[in-house]
Amino acid sequence: MPPAAMPGVGEEAAAEEQQQAKGGPALEGLVVGSYCHDVLLRGGRVVGETLGGAAAFVSTVLDAASPPGASFSVVSKVGPDFAYASAPAPARHPPLLCPAPTTSFHARFSDAAGAPDRQLRRVHACDPIYPDDLPDRRFAYGLAVGVAGEVLPETLDRMIRLCRAVLVDAQALIRVFDAEADAGGGGAAVRHMALEGTPYAPLLQRVAFLKASSEEAPYIGVETARRRCCVIVTEGKEGCRLYWDRGEARVAPFSAVQVDPTGAGDSYLAGFAAGLLWGLSATDAALIGNFFGAAAVSQIGVPTFHPEMLQAVKTILEDKAIQRSSPCINGALFTFQRSITHDELHASLEEAARLMCQQKQTGPATDNCD
């Protein structure tokens, strides 16, 4: 199958590509979404308080897995109560400070039979991210990764105009919050609405990739959305599936002992983007997404990665990635189908995953500064 044209690429995008040379580095990305405070509860008792927000997970994986020469900027907002300014991700990619309190979520976990694994409530909401908050320069790619409604439709439109290719997490588009529950002091229950009923729907045809969890997929309308962009549905321990206009693919998972599912989808999307930056096809890049998604659920909060594991992954990518003068994510065409080395890539990454498990038992992890 020949490469597919990227949605939204035309004369305007070609003009943007010429202007990009006047902006940031050729492989500079833009991550838009806020850092958060996450509180984990089980049986009504607090069992963990961590840095949260998709931007924290995404920036951690991109810092760890991007190829040499790639960089990115983060646009995130926090309040004066932000407790994690010195954590690795915010320290490297500082947020904008607002008067409103930092966005905060309470994740309630249940062991009861038949109950949802996790009930999520938004306790505080920081200011939204406005179009004028974005840097005024061109980017190779953008990731719209809002978690609390902070990425406004007009902000996503601005991202699409600034970025050569935009990858979107569905939770940034379809989450709604129960105001009545919020008035009762327990936080706003997180729910979903159909994508077609939102002002984001008309923008979808200008997006390159839309990622949704299996729980979110019914709300985005996969069969409709796949005619506008490539849709990725993550399926936890079953891996993921990719759907595009003329085909689909299933991508195998990596085993992991789940400790905290928070950030799995964010880590997946960042790993997927990193795979594209290395020159992989979309289906091969999904292996990198599955790998980092599995790494995320095996830890509480934003994951940390051992240097030896990261070096093993980068060595694999250097060996398997297609060397391109213009990487997929920064060109006008995407290749969706799996390469002839897909199974070999999966086997090599499985070895790296085993190395990660062994190192968790024998020594401390890095904060991904390398």
C-alpha positions, 0 to 999 in steps of 0.5 A: 500500500502506498503512503497516505497523504497526511490530513490537512497537508496542502498549499498552506502546509507547504508554505508553513514548511518553508517558514519553519526554517525561520522558526524552531529546530526542524524536529521541534514539537509542541506539547499542550496540556496542563500539569496536575495534582493527582490524589489516589484513594482506595477504600476511602484512604489516600494511598498516593499523591503524585504529579499528574497531567498528560503533559508530565507523562508525555514530556517524560517519555519524549525526553527519554525516547526522542532521537538526537536533535529532536526537541519540544516545548510544553505549554502548561498552566498551574496555580500558585499551589503547584507542589511539583515545580522541582520534579524532573518534567516541570523543572525541564519544561516550566509551566505558566503560572496562573492565579487559579489553583492547580488542576487536581484530580481524585482517582478512587480505586475499588476492589469490589466485584463489578465496580469500575476499576477507577472513578475519576473526579476533578476537584480543581480546574486551573485556567484554560490554555488560550491560543495566545499562550502558544509560541508564535513559531512553526513546529514539526509536530504537536500533541494536544493532551488536555485532561480537564478541558484546558485545550480549547477548540480555538487553541487546537485550531491554532496548534493545527496552524502552527504544527506540521502534524498534530496528534490528539488524545481524545480525552482532550475533546470529549471529557465533560464534568458534572457540575452538580457533583462539584457543587456538593464538594466531592469534585466533578465526576468525569464523563464523556460526550460524543465527539460529533456533538463538540466544536472539536469535530470540524477540526478532526479532518486537519488532525493526523492521529487521534488516540482513544482508549477502548472506553472512549472509542464509542464516543469518538465514532471510530468508523466516522473518524477513520475517514478523517484521520488515523484513529488509534484505540488502546486496549490495555493488555491486548495492545492497540488497534489502528484504523485509517481510511483504507485499512487497519492493524492490530499491534501486540502488547508488552506484559506489565504488572499494573500498579497504577493505570494513570498516564498509560495513554499519555505515555503511549501517545508520546512513545508513538510520536517518538517512533514516528520521529525515528522514522517508523511507520505508524504501525511500527511506531505503535509498538513504541507506544505500547512499550512505554504505556506498559512501562507507565502502568507498572509504577505509581505516578510519572514513570522513571526509566533506567539508563540501561533500558533507555539505551537498549531501546535507542539502540534498537531504534537506531538499528530498526528505524528507517533513515529518512532525510525528512522523518515521517512526522515532519513530511507530507506522507505517512506510511501506516502498514507494518514493516517487514521487521515489525515482529523483530522490532517487537521481539527486541523491545520485549528483551528491553522490557525484561531488562527493565523488570530486572533493574527494578529489583536491583537498583534505582531508576534515573530521572531521565535527564540523559 
